């Protein structure tokens, strides 16, 4: 890798890691993997906190490898670039999302949808091609293949850009892929957390009529007055749910937990799509006539491609969109996880990694 006096190469870094399924994080110093000609060394500035981080450190999916340094909504500054890297230079502000590797040869990879590669490598708690455990953005620095790095557009507030790298692209990808990125579409956003609030913002910026669907009315004012939603439905209000039946072209289901699907399927009109983007480790349930009678469909969508990530960032810059965040220090992360579990954040925690004392306990 090329280097400069201002940005010396570092072989070790310090992050905050979980050691077991308690999910409690504490300082952890480790050696960065060997670098290649296509790699970028990044100083982490900010990192968003996603429900998936919480699920993984607690091993909800049964695949976590410890010690695990989470964080996959990474914004940083390029310190060094490999000799074959032409897209980035030292000093660039860049982002890293949920993936850091793929096979590059399978059908998803060759069609530009590497997020569906069966050999994809996750940003943390996965094994890289050299056999080393991947570690995420709750750390001083990262080494990432340049294919999985994106430029942060000039003028974006860096800490607000961080959640776009997961929450933003997770919403943008299905709307784009399924041809819903046009005005006049009637959409629903189920759940108003980190992903859901970006769903409202992006859908509104695309010209959609947006209905937020939630389990209570406590977020109604926020959804309509601050995020710009057009309607607000409480799922337990049978009368209002009945009135809204057959009215939506799609629903983005952002809920990362078990919930019945029938009430929401009934809101879809002919050919409507219920798009699952919230990961749950519990089986979801529905009765098939809910789909058959309206040619409705239930579809899954997983984050987004690198191309879509770049498009989404440019779209957000053009439309002036940003995430609503609460900036924290790293030593607050265990409390933040507890609050996230209790739905007590509007709408995304972002760790000020560069401003934190990572060695402090």
C-alpha positions as CSV (number, residue, x, y, z in Angstrom):
1,X,0.0,0.0,0.0
2,X,1.0,3.6,-0.6
3,X,1.6,5.6,2.5
4,X,2.5,9.1,3.7
5,X,4.0,10.7,6.7
6,X,0.6,12.0,7.7
7,X,-1.0,8.6,7.5
8,X,1.5,5.9,8.6
9,X,0.5,2.3,8.1
10,X,-0.9,0.7,11.3
11,X,-0.8,-3.0,12.0
12,X,-3.1,-3.0,15.0
13,X,-6.2,-1.2,16.0
14,X,-8.5,-0.9,19.0
15,X,-12.2,-1.5,18.9
16,X,-15.0,-2.5,21.3
17,X,-15.9,-6.2,21.1
18,X,-18.4,-8.7,22.5
19,X,-16.8,-11.8,23.8
20,X,-19.9,-13.9,24.3
21,X,-23.7,-13.9,23.8
22,X,-24.3,-11.4,26.7
23,X,-23.5,-8.9,23.9
24,X,-21.6,-6.7,26.4
25,X,-18.8,-4.7,24.6
26,X,-15.4,-3.7,26.0
27,X,-12.1,-2.6,24.5
28,X,-10.3,-5.0,22.3
29,X,-7.0,-4.6,20.5
30,X,-6.3,-6.7,17.5
31,X,-4.1,-7.0,14.4
32,X,-5.5,-5.8,11.1
33,X,-5.4,-8.3,8.2
34,X,-2.6,-8.1,5.6
35,X,-3.3,-5.6,2.9
36,X,-3.5,-6.1,-0.8
37,X,-3.1,-3.9,-3.9
38,X,-6.9,-3.3,-4.0
39,X,-7.3,-2.5,-0.4
40,X,-8.1,0.8,1.4
41,X,-7.0,1.7,4.9
42,X,-9.7,3.8,6.6
43,X,-9.6,5.8,9.8
44,X,-13.1,5.4,11.2
45,X,-14.8,8.7,12.1
46,X,-18.4,7.6,12.8
47,X,-20.4,4.4,12.9
48,X,-24.1,3.9,13.0
49,X,-25.7,1.4,15.4
50,X,-28.2,-1.0,13.8
51,X,-30.5,-3.6,15.2
52,X,-28.4,-6.2,13.3
53,X,-25.4,-5.2,15.4
54,X,-27.4,-6.0,18.5
55,X,-28.7,-9.3,17.1
56,X,-25.3,-10.4,16.1
57,X,-23.4,-9.6,19.3
58,X,-26.1,-11.5,21.2
59,X,-25.9,-14.4,18.7
60,X,-29.6,-14.3,17.8
61,X,-28.9,-15.9,14.5
62,X,-26.5,-18.6,15.9
63,X,-23.6,-17.6,13.6
64,X,-21.6,-15.1,15.6
65,X,-17.9,-15.6,15.9
66,X,-16.3,-14.0,19.0
67,X,-14.7,-11.7,19.8
68,X,-17.0,-9.6,17.6
69,X,-16.4,-5.9,16.9
70,X,-19.8,-4.8,15.4
71,X,-20.6,-1.8,13.2
72,X,-21.5,-1.7,9.5
73,X,-22.6,1.9,8.9
74,X,-19.1,3.2,8.7
75,X,-18.0,6.7,7.7
76,X,-14.2,7.3,7.7
77,X,-11.3,9.0,6.0
78,X,-8.9,7.2,3.6
79,X,-5.4,6.9,5.1
80,X,-3.7,4.7,2.5
81,X,-4.7,3.1,-0.8
82,X,-3.3,0.0,-2.6
83,X,-1.3,0.4,-5.8
84,X,-4.3,-0.8,-7.9
85,X,-6.8,1.6,-6.3
86,X,-7.7,4.5,-8.6
87,X,-11.1,5.5,-7.3
88,X,-10.0,6.7,-3.9
89,X,-7.1,8.9,-2.7
90,X,-5.8,9.8,0.8
91,X,-8.1,12.2,2.6
92,X,-11.3,11.1,0.8
93,X,-14.4,10.7,3.1
94,X,-15.8,7.3,2.4
95,X,-18.4,4.8,3.6
96,X,-18.5,1.0,4.3
97,X,-21.7,-1.0,4.7
98,X,-22.7,-4.5,5.6
99,X,-20.4,-6.4,3.2
100,X,-16.6,-6.5,2.6
101,X,-16.3,-9.4,0.1
102,X,-18.0,-11.6,-2.5
103,X,-16.9,-14.3,-4.9
104,X,-17.3,-12.0,-8.0
105,X,-18.2,-15.0,-10.3
106,X,-21.7,-16.1,-9.4
107,X,-24.9,-14.9,-11.1
108,X,-25.6,-12.2,-8.4
109,X,-22.0,-10.9,-8.5
110,X,-21.9,-10.8,-12.3
111,X,-25.2,-9.0,-12.4
112,X,-24.1,-6.3,-10.0
113,X,-26.1,-7.6,-7.0
114,X,-23.3,-9.0,-4.9
115,X,-25.4,-8.7,-1.7
116,X,-27.0,-12.0,-2.8
117,X,-23.7,-13.9,-3.4
118,X,-23.7,-17.1,-1.3
119,X,-20.0,-16.5,-0.5
120,X,-20.5,-12.9,0.6
121,X,-18.3,-11.8,3.5
122,X,-19.9,-9.7,6.2
123,X,-18.2,-6.6,7.6
124,X,-17.9,-8.3,11.0
125,X,-18.1,-11.7,12.6
126,X,-17.2,-13.4,9.4
127,X,-14.1,-15.0,7.9
128,X,-12.1,-13.2,5.3
129,X,-10.4,-14.9,2.3
130,X,-7.2,-15.1,4.3
131,X,-8.9,-16.9,7.2
132,X,-8.9,-13.9,9.5
133,X,-12.0,-12.8,11.4
134,X,-13.6,-9.7,10.0
135,X,-14.2,-6.8,12.5
136,X,-16.5,-3.8,12.0
137,X,-16.6,-0.1,12.5
138,X,-16.6,0.2,16.3
139,X,-12.9,0.5,15.9
140,X,-10.1,3.0,15.1
141,X,-9.5,1.7,11.7
142,X,-10.4,-0.9,9.0
143,X,-8.9,-2.4,5.9
144,X,-11.5,-2.9,3.2
145,X,-11.4,-4.0,-0.5
146,X,-12.1,-0.9,-2.5
147,X,-15.0,-2.6,-4.3
148,X,-16.9,-2.3,-1.0
149,X,-16.1,1.3,-0.3
150,X,-18.2,4.3,-1.5
151,X,-17.4,8.0,-1.6
152,X,-19.5,10.2,0.7
153,X,-20.8,13.1,-1.5
154,X,-19.3,16.5,-0.8
155,X,-21.3,18.5,1.7
156,X,-23.0,15.6,3.5
157,X,-22.8,15.8,7.3
158,X,-20.7,12.7,8.0
159,X,-22.4,11.5,11.1
160,X,-25.8,11.8,9.4
161,X,-24.5,9.9,6.4
162,X,-23.5,6.9,8.4
163,X,-27.0,5.3,8.8
164,X,-27.6,5.7,5.1
165,X,-25.0,3.0,4.4
166,X,-27.4,0.4,5.8
167,X,-30.8,1.9,6.6
168,X,-30.8,4.1,3.6
169,X,-29.8,1.6,1.0
170,X,-32.0,-1.1,2.5
171,X,-35.0,1.1,1.8
172,X,-33.7,2.5,-1.6
173,X,-32.9,-0.9,-3.1
174,X,-36.3,-2.5,-3.2
175,X,-38.0,0.7,-4.3
176,X,-35.6,1.0,-7.2
177,X,-35.5,-2.7,-8.1
178,X,-39.3,-3.2,-8.2
179,X,-39.9,0.0,-10.2
180,X,-41.5,1.9,-7.3
181,X,-39.2,4.9,-7.6
182,X,-41.7,7.1,-9.3
183,X,-44.3,9.6,-8.2
184,X,-47.9,8.8,-7.5
185,X,-47.2,5.4,-5.8
186,X,-49.0,4.7,-2.5
187,X,-46.7,3.1,0.0
188,X,-46.8,1.9,3.6
189,X,-43.9,1.9,6.1
190,X,-44.4,-0.7,8.8
191,X,-42.3,0.2,11.9
192,X,-40.8,3.6,12.5
193,X,-37.3,2.9,13.7
194,X,-33.9,3.5,12.1
195,X,-34.8,1.9,8.8
196,X,-38.5,3.0,8.9
197,X,-37.8,6.7,9.3
198,X,-35.5,6.6,6.3
199,X,-38.2,4.7,4.5
200,X,-40.6,7.6,5.0
201,X,-38.0,10.2,4.0
202,X,-36.9,8.4,0.8
203,X,-40.4,7.4,-0.3
204,X,-41.7,11.0,0.2
205,X,-38.7,12.3,-1.8
206,X,-39.7,9.9,-4.6
207,X,-43.2,11.5,-4.7
208,X,-45.1,8.7,-2.9
209,X,-48.2,9.0,-0.7
210,X,-46.8,7.5,2.5
211,X,-48.7,5.8,5.3
212,X,-46.9,4.9,8.5
213,X,-48.2,1.8,10.2
214,X,-47.4,1.3,13.9
215,X,-48.5,-0.6,16.9
216,X,-49.4,2.6,18.8
217,X,-50.1,6.3,18.2
218,X,-47.1,7.5,20.2
219,X,-45.1,8.3,17.1
220,X,-47.9,9.9,15.1
221,X,-46.9,13.5,15.5
222,X,-43.3,12.7,14.7
223,X,-44.2,10.7,11.6
224,X,-46.5,13.3,10.2
225,X,-45.1,16.7,11.4
226,X,-41.3,15.9,11.2
227,X,-41.0,13.1,8.7
228,X,-43.8,14.2,6.4
229,X,-46.0,11.1,6.3
230,X,-49.4,11.5,4.8
231,X,-51.3,9.0,6.9
232,X,-50.8,7.2,10.2
233,X,-52.4,3.8,11.0
234,X,-52.4,2.1,14.3
235,X,-52.6,-1.6,13.6
236,X,-54.9,-2.4,16.5
237,X,-57.5,0.1,15.3
238,X,-59.7,-2.3,13.4
239,X,-62.0,0.4,12.0
240,X,-59.2,2.5,10.5
241,X,-57.4,-0.6,9.2
242,X,-60.6,-1.7,7.5
243,X,-61.0,1.7,5.9
244,X,-57.5,1.5,4.5
245,X,-57.9,-2.0,3.0
246,X,-56.7,-2.5,-0.6
247,X,-55.2,1.0,-0.7
248,X,-51.4,0.5,-0.9
249,X,-49.1,-0.5,-3.7
250,X,-46.4,-1.7,-1.4
251,X,-45.5,-2.0,2.3
252,X,-41.9,-1.9,3.5
253,X,-41.9,-4.2,6.5
254,X,-39.0,-3.0,8.7
255,X,-40.0,-4.8,11.9
256,X,-37.1,-7.0,13.1
257,X,-39.2,-9.3,15.3
258,X,-42.1,-11.7,15.0
259,X,-45.4,-10.2,13.9
260,X,-48.5,-11.5,12.1
261,X,-48.7,-10.5,8.4
262,X,-52.4,-10.8,7.7
263,X,-53.4,-7.3,9.0
264,X,-50.8,-5.7,6.7
265,X,-51.5,-7.9,3.6
266,X,-55.1,-6.7,3.7
267,X,-53.9,-3.1,3.2
268,X,-52.4,-4.0,-0.2
269,X,-54.3,-3.4,-3.4
270,X,-54.3,-5.7,-6.5
271,X,-50.7,-6.7,-7.2
272,X,-49.4,-5.1,-4.0
273,X,-46.1,-6.1,-2.5
274,X,-45.2,-6.7,1.1
275,X,-41.4,-6.2,1.1
276,X,-39.6,-7.7,4.1
277,X,-36.5,-5.8,5.0
278,X,-36.4,-6.3,8.7
279,X,-34.5,-9.4,9.7
280,X,-36.2,-11.7,12.3
281,X,-35.1,-15.0,13.7
282,X,-38.7,-16.1,14.3
283,X,-41.0,-17.6,11.6
284,X,-43.6,-15.2,10.2
285,X,-47.2,-16.4,9.5
286,X,-49.9,-15.7,7.0
287,X,-52.8,-17.5,5.4
288,X,-52.4,-18.0,1.6
289,X,-55.8,-16.6,0.5
290,X,-54.6,-13.2,1.6
291,X,-52.1,-13.5,-1.4
292,X,-54.2,-15.4,-3.8
293,X,-57.2,-13.2,-3.9
294,X,-55.3,-10.0,-4.9
295,X,-52.2,-11.4,-6.6
296,X,-50.3,-10.0,-3.7
297,X,-46.8,-11.0,-3.0
298,X,-44.4,-11.3,-0.1
299,X,-40.8,-10.4,-1.1
300,X,-37.5,-10.2,0.7
301,X,-34.9,-7.6,0.0
302,X,-31.4,-7.6,1.5
303,X,-29.6,-4.3,2.0
304,X,-28.5,-3.2,-1.5
305,X,-25.7,-3.4,-4.1
306,X,-22.7,-1.1,-4.1
307,X,-24.1,0.6,-7.2
308,X,-27.4,1.2,-5.4
309,X,-25.5,2.5,-2.4
310,X,-23.8,5.1,-4.6
311,X,-27.1,6.0,-6.3
312,X,-28.8,6.3,-2.9
313,X,-26.1,8.7,-1.5
314,X,-26.4,10.9,-4.6
315,X,-30.2,10.8,-4.3
316,X,-30.1,11.8,-0.7
317,X,-27.7,14.6,-1.5
318,X,-29.9,15.9,-4.4
319,X,-33.0,15.8,-2.2
320,X,-31.3,17.1,0.9
321,X,-32.1,14.0,2.9
322,X,-30.3,12.9,6.1
323,X,-30.9,10.5,9.0
324,X,-32.2,11.7,12.4
325,X,-29.5,10.6,14.9
326,X,-28.3,10.7,18.5
327,X,-24.5,10.9,18.6
328,X,-22.9,9.0,21.4
329,X,-19.4,8.1,22.6
330,X,-18.2,4.5,22.5
331,X,-18.3,4.1,26.2
332,X,-22.1,4.6,26.0
333,X,-22.6,1.7,23.6
334,X,-23.8,-0.9,26.1
335,X,-26.5,1.5,27.3
336,X,-27.3,2.4,23.7
337,X,-27.9,-1.3,22.9
338,X,-30.2,-1.6,25.9
339,X,-32.1,1.5,24.7
340,X,-32.2,0.1,21.2
341,X,-33.7,-3.1,22.5
342,X,-36.4,-1.0,24.2
343,X,-37.1,1.1,21.1
344,X,-35.8,4.2,22.9
345,X,-34.0,6.1,20.2
346,X,-35.0,8.6,17.5
347,X,-34.0,7.1,15.2
348,X,-30.5,6.0,15.0
349,X,-27.5,6.0,17.4
350,X,-24.2,7.0,15.8
351,X,-21.0,6.5,17.6
352,X,-18.4,9.3,17.4
353,X,-15.6,6.8,17.0
354,X,-12.8,9.3,16.3
355,X,-13.9,11.4,19.3
356,X,-14.0,8.5,21.7
357,X,-11.4,7.1,24.1
358,X,-11.6,3.5,22.8
359,X,-9.2,2.2,25.5
360,X,-11.4,3.7,28.3
361,X,-13.6,1.3,30.3
